[in-house]
Amino acid sequence: MVVKKERAVDVDELRLAVGERFELESLRQNVVPPYVMLTPFVETPAGMEVEAQQALPEDGVHGSIYRIRAGAPAHGELVVGFKDVLSGKVTHRKAIRVDVGDG
């Protein structure tokens, strides 16, 4: 069961309990030059895993919704952003502090 729904643009820190699941909406970027071919990405600290990823339900906007599970105590950064499909270079990046405790 998803307990929290967060938008990356609105959150700088997440505090979770082990076993907790949440949905995180990635950053958004309109499909306009020079951002025509972007792919969203997420990097989680050890102890967290991405269970599912789905595209945003809107046309003309790059982005994803990630379902993430905090499977073990974790501390660090969860990073979301976009990479250019052709060059592989990161075009957008946001780091969110994460604290997953036992309690």
N, C-alpha and C positions, 0 to 999 in steps of 0.2 A: 504494500500500500504506500502510495506517495504521500508524504506528510507535508512537505514544503514545496512551493513553487516560487522560484526566484528568477529574476532577470539579471543577467551579468552587468548590464549598464547601471543597475540600481544598487548593487551590493559590493562591498569591499571586504567583507569578512563573513565566514560561515562557521557556526558552532553546532556540532552534531554529536549524536550518541552513536556508538557502535551498533550497526545493524540498521540504522536509519537510511531511508531512501528519500531522494528529492529530485525534482525536475529543475533544470537550469536552462533558461533560454539564452542562447549565445548572443554575442553582439549582433547587430543588424547593419547591413550595408545595402543601399539601393544598387540595383544593377544599372550603373551608368559609367561611362568612361572616366577614369581608367580602370574601374572595378567591375569589368564585365565577366571575367573568368576567375572567380574566387572559390575556394573551398574552406568551409569552417573546420576548425580543429579544437580539441580540448586535451589538456595534459593534466593528469591527476597525480597527487602524491601517492607513495606506496601505502596500501591499506584501503584505497578507494578504487572503485572500478566503474566503468561506463557499461551499464546493462543494455541500453538501447539508445538509438539516435534516430530522430525523424526530422524531415525538412519542415520549415515554417509553412503554415497553411496559406501563405500569401504569394501571389505572383510578383515578380519584379524586385524581390528582396532576398539577398543572401542571408542564410542563418539556419540554425538547427535548434532543436530541443533535445537535451540530453537527459536520460534518466540515470542517475548515479547512486551507487550504494556505498555507504561507509562501512566496510567490512571489518576493519580493525582500527585500533587507535592510530591516528595520523596527525601530523603537524607539518605545515609547509604551505605551498602555494598550488592552487588550481589555476591553470592558465587557459584562457579561451581567446580565440582570434580567428584571423583569416590568412590563408596563404594564396599567392598568385599561382594558378594552375600551371602556367607555362614556365615561370622561372623558379617556382618552389619557395620564393622568398616570402617572409611574413610581412603582410601589409597592415594588419591591425593586431593589437595584443593587449590583453588586460589580465593582470594577476589578482587573484582573490585569496586572501589569507584563510586558511582552513585549520580548524582545531576539532579533532574527533576524539572525544573522551570516553572512558569506560562507563560513565554514569549517566 
